Each structure stands twice: as structure tokens, then as C-alpha cells.
Amino acid sequence: MRKISTWPRVTVLAAVLVLGGSTTALALGPTADQRVDGVMVVAGNTCAWTNARTSANPPSTLSVDRTTVNTPGGNLACGGGITASLNNNPSFTFDDAAALAKTDAIDITGKQSFISCRYKATNIVWNRDGSTRKYVNQAFTATKTSGSFLCPGSVTTPAGDASMLFH
């Protein structure tokens, strides 16, 4: 069986799906609407969503509601024939003094054509971008939890390839 040449797009997407960010900056002061926007580029394709709900505003510990990221409740969309869905509600903790955030776990499924891969990454660390509520990832590795034999056992996301903007 021939391996599909676009396969790296799906595995990279699986590692960074919920980790996108907008270029709009917000001050560290109180945030108003308990939302998060995401944008990411995966193998030259853009995935994005807007206004996913969070359970609180930073710097309080919060979770992201996957039903407001995934379609039909959310508006996550990717180019390049990729579809993706978040399988958990990731929890974020914030350390404003250190300008960091941490995610407990991100569990996602990426699909392209007939291939589906599910990955989980834990303890992801994020660096705050200046005095905004935009956070950029440190490098992390997601491990395959299920899916096609064509899915790699793990995928690594380099530092700076994903971000989140809370508003």
C-alpha cells in the first residue's frame, strides 16, 4: 500500500489543532467575554476558529469548551482537505509573574481523506506574548492514542508553531 504524500499535514494538525492564535493583542487587564480565538498554519494550510467559550478569564484557571471550537457548535475550519476535532476540554493555568500558561492535556483527532489519527499531548507550556493575553507554545510532542497504521506514533510541534489569544 502506498503512503499518502499529504499525510504529514494530518499528523501535524493533530498535534497543534487547538493551539492557534490571532494577531490581535489585548492588555493583561481584566478580560471581558471569556472567549478564545485560534489560527495556525499546518503544512502551508490555515486552520482557524473564533469565539470559543472558556469557563473563566485569565489569569484564573479555565477550560476551553470543545463544543464551541468544533463544528457545528464552533467554526473550526482548515484548508487543504484537513478536518479536525477536539476530544477534550483543555484546562489552562496561568502564572502572570513568569509570563507563562500551562495546559493539562490536549486530545485531538485529525482526518484527511480516509485516514484518521488521534493524538494526546500533556503538560504543554506557553509563553505570554509581551503584555497581551496571547500565548505561544513551547515545543511539545503528542503521542498517538488511536488511528490508522499510517499515523506516526508521535508528532513534535516546534516552539512558536501554535498560539492562543484569550479575550
N, C-alpha and C positions, 0 to 999 in steps of 0.2 A: 504494500500500500504506500502511495506517495504522500509525503508530508506536505501540507498546505503552506505555501510561501507566506501567507499573511498571518500565520499563527502567532508570531511574536506580538502582534497588536493585541490579541485577546489576552495573553498572559500578562503583559504589562498593564493593560486595563484592569485586569483582575487585581493587581497589586495596588493600584492607585485610584480606583474608582471614586471613592468618597472624599478624596483628598484635594480637590480643586480649590481655586480661589480667584476672586475678582481683583481687578487692579484698583478699584476704588478704595481709598483709605478712610478710616474712621479714627477719631481720637479715643484714648483709653477711658475717657469719662463714661458715665452711665450709658448703656445702650438701651434702645427703646423697644424693639419689636421681637426679640427672641427669634431671630432668623439667621440663616447662613446660606451664602451663595458659593457655588463652586465652578471652576473652569480648569481643565487640564488638557494638555496636548499629549496624545498617545500615538507613537509611531507616525507622527505627522497628521493625525486626526484629532479633532477637538471634541471633548465631552464637556457638557455643562448642565447646570441646573441653577435655579434661583429660588429664594424664599423658602427653603426647607425650615421646618419648625424645630426649635430647640426647647428644652424644658426649663431653661433659665438663661440669664445673660452672664457673660464672663465678667468678673473672674470667678463667679460661683461655679461649682461643679455642675455640668449639664450633660444631657444626652441629645443626640440628633435623631429625630423621628424618621425612620426609614420610609414610612408610607408617604412622607412629603418630599422625599428625594425620588423614589421610584415612580414610574408611571403606573397607573393612571392618576394617582393622587398627587404626584410630583411631576416635574417636567424634565427629568434627566434625558438627555439626547446625545448621541455620539455620531460622528461621521464615520465613513469608511466601512460601513456594514457591521459595526460592532453594536451589540446591545449588552446592557449590564444591569445588575440589581444588587442592592444592599440587603444582606440577610440578617443584620442585627441593628440595634440602636446604639451606636458607639458612644461611650461616655468620655467626656473631656474634663480634665482638671487643669487648673491654671496656677502658675507661680509668677505673679507680676514682678516680684523683686528680681527674679532671674530671667525674666522675659521669655518664659517657656510655657508650653502646654504639653499634656500627655494624654494619649488615647489608650484606653484599656485594650480594646480589640476591634478590628475591622474584619468582617466576614462578608465576602462578596462573590458573586458569580458573574463571569464574563462569557458571552456567546458570540461566535462568528460562524456563519453558515450552520452546519450541523454539529459543531464542536462546542461543548460546554465545559468550563473549568471553574471550580470553586476553590478560593484561597482565603486563608486567615493570617493576619499579622497581629501581633500583640505588642503592647508597650511602645507605641510609636511616639517619638519625641518631636516637638515642633518648636521652631524659633519664631518669636514675635518679630514682625517687620516694623522696626522703629517704634513709634508711639501709636501705632494703629492696632486694630483687632484682626489683622491679617497674620496668619501663622504659616510658616513654610517648613516642610518636613525635613528632618534629618534622614539619612539613608536608613532603609529598613528592608527586611526580607519577609515575604509572605510565603507560607507553606501550603501546598496543595492539600485540600481535605477531601475532594472527590472530583470526578470528571473523567474525561476521555484519557486513554493511554497516551494520546498525543500531547497532553498537557505536561509541561515540565514539573518536576517535583517541588520546585520553589522558584520564585522570581524576586529579584532585588530592584528596589526603586532608589535611584540615586538622590542625594540631598538636593533639594530645590526643585524637584520634578512635580511636586504637589503642594497645594496650599488651601487654606480655608479662610473665609472672611465672615466674621460674625457681625451682625448689625441688628 
